[in-house]
């Protein structure tokens, strides 16, 4: 849900937020049904959305198209995702980094 004003409480049910300032992965959290992935800030980096079906042992890049192209982003963005299975973990992975800070939020 987000905030109705800058001073209001966040109304989202599940939230994962943080920053990436080097290659590596964010924390993980299970998301189910529709959820948002947002990236913002001033950065030169590539960030991809990944998910795990085995409790975080193996992460796979989420495909953004039927050709299997990874859902990866090099600029601020906000996308809506859908996960049909319960218990699937999501994270963001910074696969290439030059400079700046990537702020992120995954929420439902």
Secondary structure, DSSP 8 states (H G I E B T S, - for coil): ---SSTTS----SSEEEEEE-SSEE---EE--EEEEEEEESSEEEEEEEEEESSTTSS-EE-BSSTT--B-EESS-EEEEEEE-STT-EEEEEEEEEEEE-EEEEEE-
